[in-house]
């Protein structure tokens, strides 16, 4: 993780590779729902490998999890609000986008953006996720304005407020990498 700290370009290239790998799921109307650093292995050549597809949701199939459960299946500190609240009909590709926003920010800052240490607010990371309390700077490291714009849209509390498609997300990232913004 330290290899990415403070290095936006390296994180953005990783993010593009993750999106490229996740397209396989997303094009089949599947959502990973458990993206987190532990489920992303980095090969010696820098290519990511996404693992643990145990709670992938098939959007066109009936769910096996109970709607009455308080929380949906997820790793809560890397989950989108709709997962935490078990609003399964709100889950779609943008649920994974939320998590990619957390991961990218955490890699750059070296700390989870919803962490109580970073926000100086809230009772826990989950509490901060549910109350939209995060920061995009920590310990002297600050995201660029262009990246802040993307991350802010990825971390919106409702899926409909987030970037809509992976093509749009890729385009935004490529603009930053090419210096077009």
C-alpha positions as CSV (number, residue, x, y, z in Angstrom):
1,X,0.0,0.0,0.0
2,X,2.9,2.4,0.7
3,X,4.0,2.1,-2.9
4,X,0.9,4.0,-3.9
5,X,0.8,6.6,-1.1
6,X,0.8,10.1,-2.5
7,X,1.1,8.9,-6.1
8,X,-2.1,9.8,-7.9
9,X,-1.0,8.7,-11.4
10,X,0.0,5.2,-10.1
11,X,-3.3,4.9,-8.3
12,X,-5.3,6.1,-11.4
13,X,-3.5,3.5,-13.6
14,X,-4.4,0.8,-11.0
15,X,-7.9,2.0,-11.0
16,X,-8.1,1.7,-14.8
17,X,-6.8,-1.8,-14.6
18,X,-9.4,-2.7,-11.9
19,X,-12.2,-1.3,-14.0
20,X,-11.0,-3.3,-17.0
21,X,-11.0,-6.5,-14.9
22,X,-14.4,-5.7,-13.3
23,X,-16.0,-5.0,-16.7
24,X,-16.2,-8.8,-17.2
25,X,-18.6,-9.0,-14.2
26,X,-20.4,-5.7,-14.9
27,X,-21.1,-6.6,-18.5
28,X,-22.8,-9.8,-17.2
29,X,-24.9,-7.6,-14.8
30,X,-22.9,-8.8,-11.8
31,X,-21.7,-6.7,-8.9
32,X,-18.7,-7.8,-6.9
33,X,-19.9,-6.3,-3.6
34,X,-16.8,-7.1,-1.6
35,X,-14.0,-5.1,-3.2
36,X,-11.4,-4.2,-0.7
37,X,-7.6,-4.1,-0.5
38,X,-7.5,-7.8,0.8
39,X,-9.4,-8.9,-2.4
40,X,-7.0,-7.2,-4.8
41,X,-3.7,-8.9,-5.4
42,X,-1.0,-7.1,-7.3
43,X,1.3,-9.1,-9.6
44,X,5.0,-8.3,-9.8
45,X,4.3,-6.5,-13.1
46,X,1.7,-4.2,-11.3
47,X,-1.4,-5.8,-12.8
48,X,-4.2,-6.4,-10.2
49,X,-6.0,-9.6,-9.8
50,X,-9.5,-9.4,-8.2
51,X,-10.3,-12.3,-6.0
52,X,-13.1,-13.5,-3.7
53,X,-16.2,-13.5,-5.8
54,X,-18.2,-15.2,-3.0
55,X,-20.9,-12.5,-2.6
56,X,-21.2,-11.4,-6.2
57,X,-24.8,-10.3,-6.9
58,X,-26.5,-11.3,-10.2
59,X,-28.7,-8.3,-10.8
60,X,-31.2,-10.3,-13.0
61,X,-31.7,-13.1,-10.4
62,X,-33.6,-13.3,-7.2
63,X,-31.5,-12.7,-4.1
64,X,-30.8,-15.5,-1.6
65,X,-30.2,-13.0,1.3
66,X,-33.1,-12.0,3.5
67,X,-34.4,-8.5,2.9
68,X,-35.3,-8.2,6.6
69,X,-31.7,-8.5,7.6
70,X,-30.3,-5.2,9.0
71,X,-27.1,-5.3,6.9
72,X,-26.5,-6.9,3.5
73,X,-23.5,-9.1,2.8
74,X,-20.4,-7.0,2.6
75,X,-17.3,-5.9,4.4
76,X,-18.9,-2.9,6.2
77,X,-15.9,-0.5,6.1
78,X,-15.7,-0.9,2.3
79,X,-19.4,-1.0,1.6
80,X,-21.6,1.5,-0.1
81,X,-24.5,2.8,2.0
82,X,-27.1,0.8,0.1
83,X,-25.2,-2.4,1.0
84,X,-24.8,-1.5,4.7
85,X,-28.6,-0.7,4.8
86,X,-29.4,-3.9,2.8
87,X,-31.3,-2.0,0.2
88,X,-30.6,-4.7,-2.3
89,X,-32.8,-3.2,-5.1
90,X,-30.5,-0.1,-5.1
91,X,-27.4,-2.3,-5.7
92,X,-25.8,-2.0,-9.1
93,X,-22.4,-1.3,-10.7
94,X,-22.3,2.0,-8.9
95,X,-22.1,0.1,-5.7
96,X,-18.7,-1.1,-6.7
97,X,-17.8,2.4,-7.9
98,X,-18.3,3.6,-4.3
99,X,-15.8,1.1,-3.1
100,X,-13.3,1.9,-5.8
101,X,-13.6,5.5,-4.6
102,X,-12.7,4.5,-1.1
103,X,-9.8,2.2,-2.2
104,X,-8.3,4.9,-4.5
105,X,-8.4,7.5,-1.8
106,X,-7.1,5.1,0.9
107,X,-4.1,4.2,-1.4
108,X,-3.2,7.9,-2.0
109,X,-3.7,9.1,1.6
110,X,-2.4,6.0,3.3
111,X,-5.6,6.0,5.5
112,X,-9.3,5.2,4.9
113,X,-11.1,8.5,4.0
114,X,-14.0,7.7,6.3
115,X,-11.7,6.9,9.3
116,X,-12.4,8.7,12.5
117,X,-8.7,9.7,12.5
118,X,-9.1,11.4,9.1
119,X,-12.5,13.0,9.6
120,X,-12.2,13.9,13.3
121,X,-15.9,13.1,13.5
122,X,-18.2,10.1,13.9
123,X,-18.1,7.0,16.0
124,X,-16.7,4.6,13.3
125,X,-16.0,4.2,9.7
126,X,-19.4,2.7,9.1
127,X,-21.1,5.6,10.9
128,X,-19.1,8.0,8.7
129,X,-20.1,6.2,5.5
130,X,-23.7,6.4,6.5
131,X,-23.5,10.1,7.3
132,X,-21.3,11.1,4.4
133,X,-18.3,12.2,6.5
134,X,-15.0,11.8,4.8
135,X,-12.0,13.8,3.9
136,X,-9.8,13.8,0.8
137,X,-6.7,14.9,2.6
138,X,-4.7,13.5,5.5
139,X,-1.2,14.0,7.0
140,X,-0.1,16.6,4.4
141,X,-1.4,14.6,1.4
142,X,-4.2,16.1,-0.6
143,X,-5.9,14.8,-3.7
144,X,-5.8,17.1,-6.8
145,X,-8.9,19.0,-7.6
146,X,-9.6,16.9,-10.7
147,X,-9.4,13.7,-8.7
148,X,-11.4,15.2,-5.8
149,X,-14.1,15.9,-8.4
150,X,-14.2,12.2,-9.4
151,X,-13.9,10.8,-5.9
152,X,-16.7,13.1,-4.6
153,X,-19.0,11.8,-7.2
154,X,-18.1,8.2,-6.5
155,X,-18.7,8.6,-2.8
156,X,-22.2,10.1,-3.1
157,X,-24.6,8.4,-0.7
158,X,-27.1,7.4,-3.3
159,X,-26.2,5.3,-6.4
160,X,-28.2,7.6,-8.7
161,X,-25.9,10.5,-7.7
162,X,-22.7,8.7,-8.7
163,X,-20.9,8.4,-12.0
164,X,-23.3,6.2,-14.1
165,X,-21.2,3.9,-16.2
166,X,-17.7,2.5,-16.2
167,X,-17.1,4.2,-19.6
168,X,-17.7,7.6,-18.0
169,X,-15.5,6.7,-15.1
170,X,-12.7,5.6,-17.5
171,X,-13.0,8.7,-19.5
172,X,-12.7,10.9,-16.4
173,X,-9.6,9.1,-15.2
174,X,-8.0,9.2,-18.7
175,X,-8.6,13.0,-18.9
176,X,-6.6,13.4,-15.7
177,X,-3.8,11.1,-16.8
178,X,-3.5,12.9,-20.2
179,X,-3.6,16.3,-18.5
180,X,-6.7,17.3,-20.5
181,X,-8.5,18.7,-17.4
